[in-house]
Amino acid sequence: MSLADAALFGIFATGGLYAWLYVYPYGQGLSPGFSTSWYILLALAFGVLVYVTYAGVGSAMPRAGGDYLYETRTLHRVVGFLVPWTCQIVFWLMFPITGAYVVNTLGLSPLLSAIGLDGAASWCLTETGTFVITFVVILACWGLNVAGLRFYRRLQKWVMIPLLAIGTATIIVVLISGFGGDFASSFAAFHDDLTVSAVKSAAVEAGYEKVGFSFGNTLLWVGILAGFIPYSMFSAQGLLGEVKEASNFRRLFLAFLIPGAIVGLIMLLLPWLLLEGIAGKEFLNEFAVAYMNGTVSIDYFPNINTFVQMLNPNPAVAILVSLGFISGGFGIANVVFMTASRVMMAMSLDGLLPRWLSDVSKRFYAPVKSLSVWSLVAVGVAAWFSYQPDFALSILAAGAITSVAVVGVTCLGAGLFPYTAPDIYKSSPIAKYRLGKVHLITVIGLLAFAFDAVMVYLALTVPELGLTDPQIRIALGVAFGIGVVFYIGYGIYRRSRGIDVSLTTREVPPE
């Protein structure tokens, strides 16, 4: 992959339009004073800190493994194994499912309705339909990754990016053309028996009161979106061994910053500001509160694609927007396959997982065995959640916040990098950058870690985010627990065969 390929890859790692799933209506519906604009901007601000940090450690250690590699070399092999194991190998199993959810509910189902196949559109939303579509997405991701990076690069360039661009452009054009129109009439025409005034009454019934901006209620949600916008640096979490010029700090930073800004400012913030100007911020808050509290009865998920359909019911518009969501949803499901398999491969090369998981196919130039094992587990998880949809919101939040947690640990390692791995640091491109007498990566890394720690703490303690649910706490504990048991057990087995795995984590692996 070139750095340009890595930048495009980063757009899909953020989910592109997929990230809209976290923009509306949860924060507005559950936290009074929530500001969507500040929510997006704060997530992007955190992203800038992350881009500097990952460009620094990534250009210093451009190898397979990403966070596993950075954390084992700057912190400790136990931390470097357990955190990526839980956050990337185990909890990333949620992203093929949530990516398929977007493909299904925000893409395929609206597309089928737009072409008149209402029965098929409804079937997509059933438990069986959800599982079948998720299975197809997982199978497609497995096949695409087994085919190797060369084929993926072409698909990304000539199919996935154009579809995402078309969907985004359609949303923006429809919203711009909607200014000055009668939104209340458009909203009523979209529904059989629901009007703007009825939504306002339903919001009051749900306890809605108009309040001013609340920084605290906005900040507590940033940890969710921070699992997406900053992830335009996703190639640094596993794939840098396959990215040309990854050792160039400045260019690597731009390869992270540019796609992050595109997603945050153009795909999320701009459409939101346009939508606010059309529907009104107050109505959007009222609709979110009524929806989240069940005082309005609608058979769809209120998000940007449905608002676009209200403003322009032309089936062609629905089809174009749906194609963008299908591309973004499939994109985030697929990039996780690529990176998780490389993390497993790096752990295997260091002797912390069975050796055969690092095998690279001589035919496909891909870690087929790692991909296959992870895919099989993903299918099992997909079956569980397809038939247990009540866990959906909490699992969406858990998948996002564990993604934030692993970034925070790497940022801590980056902050300590000059002191815990001085030999590696001295020869790295980031070593020449300082703020006065202090290493730049130390300042940025520790600042990003502090920001990250606050977001994770809020996510684990504030009930609105769903992570205070005992079942989710148990799931997090079990994931870490399995990692501890495996690490100790496999370490004992390796030592019994005369192999000291601690030696491999003391230096950077060869290219």
C-alpha positions in Angstrom: 0.0 0.0 0.0 1.1 3.6 -0.7 0.5 6.3 1.9 -2.4 7.5 -0.3 -3.9 4.0 -0.1 -3.4 4.1 3.7 -5.2 7.4 3.8 -8.2 6.0 1.9 -8.0 2.9 4.1 -8.2 5.3 7.1 -11.5 6.8 5.8 -13.1 3.4 6.0 -11.6 2.7 9.4 -13.5 5.7 10.7 -16.6 4.2 9.0 -17.2 7.3 6.9 -20.9 7.6 6.9 -21.1 4.7 9.3 -20.0 7.1 12.1 -23.4 8.8 11.7 -24.8 5.9 13.7 -23.1 7.5 16.8 -23.9 11.1 15.9 -27.7 10.9 16.2 -30.0 10.3 18.2 -28.3 8.9 21.3 -26.5 11.9 22.7 -29.3 14.3 21.9 -31.9 11.9 23.4 -30.2 11.0 26.6 -28.1 14.0 27.7 -29.7 17.4 28.1 -27.4 20.2 26.7 -25.6 17.9 24.4 -24.0 19.7 21.5 -23.5 17.7 18.3 -21.1 20.2 16.8 -18.8 20.3 19.8 -19.1 16.5 20.0 -17.6 16.1 16.6 -15.0 18.8 17.0 -13.7 17.4 20.3 -13.4 14.0 18.8 -11.4 15.5 15.9 -9.2 17.4 18.4 -8.4 14.2 20.2 -7.8 12.7 16.7 -5.0 15.3 16.0 -3.2 14.2 19.1 -3.6 10.6 18.1 -2.3 11.2 14.6 0.9 12.8 15.9 1.4 10.0 18.4 0.8 7.1 15.9 2.9 8.8 13.2 5.7 9.0 15.8 5.7 5.4 17.0 4.6 4.1 13.6 7.5 5.7 11.7 9.8 4.4 14.4 8.5 0.8 14.2 6.9 0.4 10.8 6.1 -3.3 11.2 3.1 -5.6 11.5 1.3 -5.6 14.8 0.6 -2.0 15.5 -0.4 -1.4 19.1 0.8 -4.8 20.2 4.3 -3.9 18.9 4.3 -0.4 20.3 3.0 -1.4 23.7 5.3 -4.4 24.2 8.4 -2.3 23.2 7.6 0.8 25.2 5.7 -0.6 28.2 5.7 -4.3 28.9 5.0 -7.5 27.1 2.1 -8.4 29.5 0.4 -5.0 28.8 1.2 -5.3 25.1 -0.5 -8.7 24.9 -3.5 -8.3 27.2 -4.7 -4.9 25.9 -4.6 -5.6 22.2 -6.0 -9.1 22.9 -9.1 -7.7 24.6 -9.6 -4.5 22.7 -8.5 -5.6 19.2 -8.8 -9.4 18.8 -11.9 -10.0 21.0 -13.9 -6.8 21.0 -13.1 -6.0 17.4 -15.3 -9.0 16.7 -18.2 -6.5 17.2 -17.3 -4.4 14.2 -18.1 -6.9 11.4 -21.5 -7.2 13.1 -22.0 -3.4 13.5 -20.7 -2.8 10.0 -23.2 -5.4 8.7 -25.9 -3.6 10.7 -25.2 -0.4 8.8 -25.0 -2.2 5.5 -28.4 -3.7 6.3 -30.5 -1.1 8.2 -29.0 2.1 6.7 -28.1 0.7 3.2 -29.7 -2.4 1.9 -33.1 -2.2 3.5 -33.7 1.5 2.3 -32.4 0.6 -1.1 -34.8 -2.3 -1.5 -37.7 -0.1 -0.4 -36.7 2.5 -2.9 -36.9 0.1 -5.8 -40.3 -1.3 -4.6 -39.2 -4.5 -2.8 -40.8 -3.7 0.5 -41.2 -7.4 1.5 -37.4 -8.0 1.0 -36.6 -4.7 2.8 -38.7 -5.9 5.8 -37.1 -9.4 5.8 -33.7 -7.7 6.0 -34.6 -6.4 9.4 -35.8 -9.7 10.9 -33.5 -11.8 13.1 -32.9 -14.3 10.3 -32.4 -11.6 7.7 -29.9 -9.8 10.0 -27.9 -13.0 10.5 -27.9 -13.9 6.9 -26.7 -10.5 5.8 -24.1 -10.4 8.5 -22.8 -13.8 7.5 -22.6 -12.7 3.9 -20.6 -9.6 4.9 -18.2 -11.7 7.0 -17.7 -14.2 4.2 -17.1 -11.4 1.7 -14.5 -9.8 4.1 -12.8 -13.1 4.5 -12.6 -13.7 0.8 -11.4 -10.2 0.1 -8.6 -10.4 2.6 -7.5 -13.9 1.5 -7.3 -12.5 -2.0 -4.6 -10.1 -0.7 -3.9 -6.4 -0.5 -3.4 -6.0 -4.3 -7.1 -6.8 -5.0 -8.3 -4.8 -2.0 -6.4 -1.7 -3.2 -8.2 -1.8 -6.5 -11.6 -2.4 -5.0 -11.1 0.5 -2.5 -10.0 2.9 -5.2 -12.5 2.1 -8.0 -15.6 0.9 -6.1 -15.7 1.6 -2.4 -14.4 5.2 -2.4 -16.6 6.3 -5.4 -19.7 4.9 -3.7 -18.9 6.6 -0.4 -18.2 9.9 -2.3 -21.5 9.6 -4.2 -23.5 8.9 -1.0 -21.8 11.8 0.8 -22.3 14.3 -2.1 -26.0 13.3 -2.4 -26.6 14.0 1.3 -24.9 17.4 1.1 -26.7 18.4 -2.2 -30.1 17.4 -0.8 -29.5 19.3 2.4 -28.4 22.4 0.6 -31.4 22.3 -1.7 -33.7 21.9 1.4 -32.9 25.3 2.8 -35.9 27.6 2.7 -38.3 24.8 2.3 -41.2 23.7 4.6 -39.6 21.0 6.7 -42.8 20.5 8.8 -44.7 19.5 5.6 -41.9 17.2 4.4 -41.8 15.5 7.8 -45.6 15.0 7.9 -45.6 13.7 4.3 -43.0 11.1 5.2 -45.3 9.7 8.0 -48.8 8.4 8.0 -49.9 10.0 11.3 -46.9 11.9 12.8 -46.3 15.6 12.6 -43.7 18.0 13.9 -46.2 19.3 16.5 -46.9 15.7 17.6 -43.2 15.1 18.1 -43.0 18.2 20.3 -45.9 16.9 22.4 -44.3 13.5 22.6 -41.0 15.1 23.8 -42.7 17.0 26.5 -44.4 13.7 27.6 -41.0 12.2 27.8 -39.8 14.9 30.1 -38.0 17.1 27.6 -37.0 20.6 28.7 -35.0 23.2 26.7 -31.6 23.7 28.4 -28.4 25.5 27.4 -25.1 23.9 26.3 -23.6 21.4 28.7 -19.9 20.7 28.2 -20.0 17.8 30.6 -22.9 16.1 28.9 -21.1 16.6 25.6 -17.7 15.4 26.8 -19.1 12.1 28.2 -20.1 11.0 24.7 -16.9 12.0 23.0 -15.4 8.7 24.0 -17.8 6.9 21.7 -17.1 9.0 18.6 -13.3 9.0 19.5 -13.4 5.3 18.5 -14.0 6.4 14.9 -12.7 9.9 13.8 -9.2 9.3 15.2 -9.1 5.9 13.5 -8.0 7.4 10.2 -4.6 6.3 11.5 -5.8 2.7 11.4 -3.0 1.4 9.1 -0.6 2.2 12.1 -2.5 -0.3 14.2 -1.3 -3.3 12.2 -0.4 -2.7 8.6 2.6 -0.4 8.5 4.8 -3.3 7.5 2.9 -3.3 4.2 2.8 0.5 3.7 5.5 2.2 1.5 7.3 5.2 3.1 5.8 4.4 6.5 9.1 5.5 8.1 8.5 9.1 7.0 7.0 10.8 10.1 5.6 14.0 8.4 4.0 12.2 5.4 2.6 9.5 7.7 1.0 12.2 9.9 -0.6 13.8 6.8 -1.9 10.4 5.7 -3.8 10.3 9.0 -4.8 14.0 9.4 -6.3 14.5 5.9 -8.8 11.6 6.0 -9.6 12.4 9.6 -10.5 16.0 8.7 -12.5 14.8 5.7 -14.6 12.5 7.8 -15.0 14.9 10.8 -15.6 18.1 8.9 -17.2 17.1 5.6 -19.0 13.8 6.2 -20.2 14.6 9.7 -20.1 18.2 10.8 -21.2 19.9 7.5 -24.3 17.7 7.0 -25.2 18.2 10.7 -25.0 22.0 10.4 -27.1 21.9 7.3 -29.7 19.6 8.9 -29.8 21.9 12.0 -30.5 24.9 9.6 -33.4 23.0 8.0 -35.1 21.2 10.8 -34.0 23.3 13.7 -31.8 22.2 16.5 -34.7 22.2 19.0 -36.8 19.9 16.9 -33.9 17.5 16.4 -33.4 17.3 20.1 -37.1 16.8 20.7 -37.3 14.1 18.1 -34.3 12.3 19.7 -35.8 12.5 23.2 -39.2 11.2 22.0 -37.6 8.4 20.1 -35.2 7.3 22.8 -38.0 7.3 25.4 -40.5 5.5 23.2 -43.2 8.3 23.1 -43.2 8.3 19.3 -43.8 5.1 17.3 -41.8 4.9 14.1 -40.6 1.9 12.2 -37.2 3.2 11.2 -33.9 4.4 12.8 -33.9 8.3 12.8 -30.6 9.2 11.1 -29.2 11.3 8.3 -30.5 9.0 5.6 -34.1 9.2 6.7 -34.0 13.0 7.0 -32.6 13.1 3.5 -35.6 10.9 2.3 -38.0 13.3 4.0 -36.5 16.3 2.2 -36.4 14.5 -1.2 -38.4 11.3 -1.5 -37.1 10.5 -5.0 -36.1 6.8 -5.0 -32.9 7.7 -6.8 -31.8 9.8 -3.8 -32.5 6.9 -1.4 -30.5 4.5 -3.6 -27.5 6.8 -3.9 -27.4 7.5 -0.1 -27.9 3.8 0.6 -24.9 2.9 -1.6 -22.7 5.3 0.5 -23.8 3.6 3.7 -23.3 0.1 2.3 -19.8 1.1 1.2 -18.9 2.7 4.6 -20.5 -0.2 6.6 -18.7 -2.9 4.6 -15.5 -0.8 4.8 -15.3 -0.7 8.6 -16.2 -4.4 8.8 -13.4 -5.3 6.3 -10.6 -3.1 7.7 -11.0 -4.8 11.1 -10.4 -8.2 9.4 -7.2 -6.9 7.9 -5.8 -5.4 11.1 -6.8 -8.1 13.6 -5.2 -10.7 11.5 -1.9 -8.7 11.4 -2.0 -8.3 15.2 -2.5 -12.0 15.6 0.4 -12.6 13.2 2.7 -10.3 15.2 1.9 -12.0 18.4 2.5 -15.3 16.8 5.9 -14.2 15.4 6.9 -13.2 19.0 5.8 -16.6 20.3 2.8 -15.4 22.3 0.3 -17.2 20.0 0.8 -20.5 18.2 3.3 -20.3 15.4 1.0 -21.4 12.6 -1.1 -18.2 13.0 1.8 -16.2 11.5 1.9 -18.3 8.4 1.6 -16.2 5.2 0.2 -18.0 2.2 2.7 -18.3 -0.7 -0.2 -18.1 -3.1 -2.1 -15.1 -1.7 0.5 -13.3 0.3 -1.9 -13.0 3.2 -2.2 -14.6 6.7 -4.9 -16.9 5.7 -4.9 -19.0 8.9 -5.3 -16.0 11.2 -8.0 -14.6 8.9 -9.9 -17.9 8.9 -9.8 -18.5 12.7 -11.0 -14.9 13.4 -13.7 -15.2 10.8 -15.1 -18.4 12.3 -15.4 -16.8 15.7 -16.9 -13.7 14.1 -19.7 -15.8 12.6 -20.5 -17.3 16.0 -20.6 -13.9 17.6 -22.8 -12.7 14.8 -25.3 -15.5 15.4 -25.5 -14.6 19.0 -26.2 -10.9 18.5 -28.5 -11.4 15.6 -30.9 -13.3 17.9 -30.2 -11.2 21.0 -30.7 -7.7 19.6 -31.3 -6.2 23.1 -27.5 -6.0 23.6 -27.0 -3.9 20.5 -26.6 -0.4 22.0 -24.3 -1.5 24.8 -22.2 -3.6 22.5 -21.9 -0.8 20.0 -20.6 1.4 22.9 -18.4 -1.3 24.3 -16.7 -1.9 20.9 -16.1 1.9 20.5 -14.8 2.4 24.0 -12.4 -0.5 23.9 -11.0 1.0 20.7 -10.4 4.2 22.6 -8.8 2.3 25.5 -6.2 0.6 23.4 -5.3 3.9 21.8 -4.8 5.4 25.3 -2.4 2.7 26.3 -0.4 3.2 23.2 -0.3 7.0 23.8 1.0 6.3 27.3 3.7 4.1 25.8 4.5 6.8 23.3 4.9 9.4 26.0 7.4 7.1 27.8 9.1 5.9 24.6 12.2 8.1 24.8 12.9 6.6 28.3 11.7 3.0 28.1 13.1 2.2 24.7 15.9 4.7 24.2 17.8 2.7 21.6 14.8 2.4 19.3 13.8 6.0 19.9 17.2 7.6 19.1 17.2 6.1 15.6 13.5 7.1 14.9 12.3 10.1 12.8 10.4 11.6 15.7 13.5 11.9 17.9 14.5 15.3 16.4 11.2 16.9 17.3 11.1 18.7 20.6 9.1 21.4 22.5 11.9 23.2 24.2 13.9 20.6 26.0 11.0 18.1 26.1 10.5 15.4 23.5 7.4 16.2 21.3 6.1 12.7 21.5 6.3 12.8 25.3 4.1 15.9 25.5 1.6 14.8 22.8 1.5 11.2 24.0 0.8 12.0 27.6 -1.7 14.7 26.7 -3.6 12.2 24.5 -3.4 9.6 27.3 -4.9 12.0 29.8 -7.7 12.9 27.4 -8.3 9.3 26.7 -8.3 8.3 30.3 -11.1 10.8 31.1 -13.2 9.5 28.2 -12.8 5.9 29.3 -13.6 6.7 32.9 -16.8 8.6 31.9 -17.8 5.7 29.6 -17.5 3.2 32.4 -19.3 5.2 35.0 -22.1 7.1 33.2 -25.2 5.0 32.8 -26.4 6.7 29.6 -23.6 5.0 27.6 -24.7 1.5 28.5 -21.4 0.3 29.9 -22.5 0.2 33.5 -24.7 -2.8 32.6 -23.4 -5.7 34.6 -23.5 -8.0 31.6 -21.2 -5.7 29.7 -18.8 -5.4 32.6 -18.8 -9.2 32.8 -18.1 -9.4 29.0 -15.1 -7.0 29.5 -13.8 -8.9 32.5 -14.2 -12.3 30.7 -12.3 -11.0 27.7 -9.4 -9.8 29.8 -9.6 -13.0 31.9 -9.3 -15.3 28.9 -6.3 -13.3 27.8 -4.6 -13.6 31.3 -5.2 -17.4 31.4 -4.0 -17.9 27.8 -0.9 -15.7 28.4 0.1 -17.6 31.5 -0.8 -21.0 30.2 0.9 -20.7 26.8 3.9 -19.0 28.5 4.3 -22.1 30.8 4.1 -24.4 27.8 6.7 -22.5 25.8 9.1 -22.4 28.8 8.7 -26.1 29.2 10.1 -26.5 25.7 13.1 -24.3 26.5 11.8 -21.1 24.8 12.0 -17.7 26.6 9.4 -15.5 24.8 10.4 -12.5 26.8 13.5 -12.1 24.7 11.5 -11.4 21.5 9.8 -8.3 22.9 13.1 -6.5 23.6 13.8 -5.3 20.1 11.9 -4.3 16.9 11.3 -7.3 14.6 13.0 -7.3 11.1 11.1 -6.1 8.1 
